[in-house]
């Protein structure tokens, strides 16, 4: 039965749209189950009625004609209960309703299963037979499995069909697709589909005599691609600093003579033509990376595929035509890459949409650095049909609107205009302190990782760095950076912000951040070998990094060191012993810098409950609210399927944050927070009331938080916190916070989903 299921899903996946997909389903399910009737009813998104959409066995003339209201008839009962209904004699059930002209009066047995996608009932899958009998457990299980397997496919086919449907005069066939918020902001523009013409998977095998000619052609193609990538890097020159350009060095290194390129050359020398050799090697590497568990390594499959396709295009002598990009272009692709981001002039780039990928891909990192609204993981988006269509990106909520009607577009345009006006208004606050109306001073720091963040952060009035992600330079190389290379990188950061403090987190790899040259393969990486666990197991890596930090701090004195993923006091004491050892070593080398403050990043539940013990031993604590929320709620925030369960304002998270602040107060140690919650005006109000001493955030969030906190009193925020601590539901918490912002004239910071 598994093989039957697999084949049906494959056939449905290949369908051009919803009608064809449903026809395949009713035909194949009827065959597989040996029933006389199989039908599908789909919920109309406007009326909510369950419309008869496809059948094998009933009257096809009633398709798109017959329908049932929610809760009406047996089909409505299945949808309402969101579970199967299995009846031996359908007519005897009190919910049975006869539909005229459908032709089902001769069929007595009934089995219906709901089609549910992302908690929404899309429709009902039904099988019927003349014989009065109850379908057995295996048949019911198969239909339930089928409906569950096909739910996502049907959702995608429905969107495809809606996108393909021509709008009536004066109307818009609007569709909303949910993804993952990659970079905040709103974009309204025209879709530009990024889809290379060459296809690595369709190259035939062929033997050749002129091996030198094939080698020459391959190397010429490589040179052309290298020139293209260099042009891309130059195009981004005003946006990215040299450190960020390492992304493109990694990209080009994939095809050099010591790695994949050498494998292609070897096959050509054995007699394969260049296109076939390239295709064979690239497909092998693509499949190898795609099978890997870790998101960073999976992203390498995207890079390999993109580069291979570009080389193939030149080998096929299909010169890459110059594209003309419309104003406010929104790049759309199955898998956006760093190079495709740079091919469009920056002043024409409005937004990015990628069907695959997460918030940790290279594209998402660059998009946030450049301030480009982005949605990742839009799995239901029929991207091949998007060219030249009008789109709206809601980067705050991770949604894409296709063919927006005039009214919806107007609402988003107003929101975009408000964003722009707000940013202009907030620019005047750059040099103003973040101080409440009753005189409470709240330092606002920034999170950085790329050198491109520095200028933007200083322009926004950042008072320090609460989190410098030292793993970024490691991710952008094909080997561990040397101690001297690290020293120079860290020195650049410290000098750029001096005398403002810079908090450098020690190497935080593992989980979704594996190094390409130091892969970590685990069944459950988020609960595995990551953060401080890796560096304590490899003191040679840790010691080199600490020495580089301490040397970089010489003569500046603005360094703070932070340790990630600490879950007990023993780890902290072991790490501090290594740091003190490194300090002694650099003093012996003639340097004179003092030991900087050493802090703990609170991001696992164990650290929350040991916060006071950790604060007693450390100089400061800083909460990583993103991971802490993820661990407390057991929700992967980069997984679109469970993204709706990730709530940074969950009552349990609020209680945990309050506990950490109280522990630090009792020990007389400063406490900060460097997660996304700190950059949310709603969250910032609560955090200030809890007693957090530092809020660290993305630079684009800093002006908003400053404006919000300068508009309220600390005493009002504390009263609000007292109310919120008694609430037991996330929705209630958010509603109370939004009411508070509205009461204080800050409703412009509330980003409710539009449409």
WOZIPE-V939226 format. One line per field, one symbol per residue. ss: DSSP state (a for helix, b for strand, c for the rest). phi: phi as a letter, one per 40 degrees, with the letter a starting at -180 (. if undefined). burial: 1 if it has 24 or more other ideal C-beta (glycine too) atoms within 12 Angstrom, else 0. A space follows every 50 residues. Layout:
# WOZIPE-V939226
ss: ???
phi: ???
burial: ???
This chain:
# WOZIPE-V939226
ss: caaaaaaaaaaaaccccaaaaaaaaaaaaaaaacccbbbbbbbccccccb bbbbbbcccaaaccccbbccccaaaaaaaaacccbbbccaaacccccccc ccccccccbbbbbbbbbccbbbbbbbbbbcccccccaaaaaaaaaaaaaa aaaaaaaaaaaaaaccccccccccbbbbcbbbbccbbbbbbbbcccccca aaccccbcccaaaaaaaaaaaaaaaaaaaaaaaaaccccccccccaaaaa aaaccccccaaaaaaaaaaccbcaaaaaaaaaaaaaaaaaccccaaaaaa aaaaaaaaaaaaaaacccccccccccccbbbbbccccaaaaacccaaabb bbbbcccccccaaaaaaaaaccbbbbccccccaaaccccbbbbbccccbb bbcccaaaaaaaaaaaaaaaaaaaaaaaacccccbcccccbcbbbbbbcc caaaaaaaacccccbbbbbcaaaaacccccccaaaaaaaaaaaaaaaccc cbbbbccccbccbcbccbccccccaaaccccaaaaaacaaaaaaaaaaaa aaccccccbbbbbcccccaaaaaaaaaaaaaaaaaaaaccccccccbbbb bbccaaaaacaaaaaaaccbbbbcaaaaaaaaacccccccccaaaccccc aaaaaaaaaaaaaaaaaccbbbbccaaaacaaaaaaaaaacccbbbbcaa aaaaaaaaaacccaaaaaaaaaaacccccaaaaaaaaaaaaaacccaaac ccccc
phi: .cccdcccccccccccacdccccccccccccccgccbbbbbbcccccgcc ccbaabhbcccccgbcabcdgcgccccdcccfacbbbcbdccccccbcbc gcgbcccbcabbbcbbbfgbccibbbbaacccaccccccccccccccccc dccccccccdccccccccdgbbccbbbcbbccachbbbabcbccadccbc cbcccacbcccccccccccccdccccccccccccccdccbcdccccdccc cccdbcccbcdcccdccccchccdcccddccccdcdcccccccccccccc cccccccdccccdcccfcdccccbcccfcbcbacacbdccccccddcbcb abbbcbhbcbcdccccccccgbdabbgcccccccbcdgccbbbbccbgbb bbfccdccccccccccccdcccccccdccdccccbccbgccbcbbbcbab ccccdcccccgccibcabcccdccccbbacccccccdccccdccccbdcc cbccccdbbggbbcccbacbbacbccbbcafccccccbccccccccdccc cccdgbgbcbbbbcgcbaccccccccccccccccccccchcbcccccbbb ccabddcccbdccccccbcabacccccccccccfbcccbccbdcccbcbc dccccccccccccccccgbcbbabccccccdccccccccchccabbacdc cdcccccccccbbcccccccddcccccbbdcccccccccccccbgbcccc bcdbg
burial: 00001001101100101111111111111101101111111110000011 11111111000010011101011111111101011110010000111010 01010011111111111101111111111000001000110111111111 11111111111111000000011111111111111111111111110101 00100000000001101110110111011001101100111011111101 11111000111011101100011111111111101100100101111111 11111111111111110001000010011111111111111111110011 11111111111111111111111111111111101100111111111111 11110001101100110010011001001100010100010111111111 11110111011111111111111111100110101110111111111001 11111111111111110101000011001111111100001111111111 11110101111111111010110011011001100100001010111111 11111111011111101111111111111111101111110010011111 11111111111011001011111111111111111111111111111111 11111111111101011101100110100100110111011001010111 10011
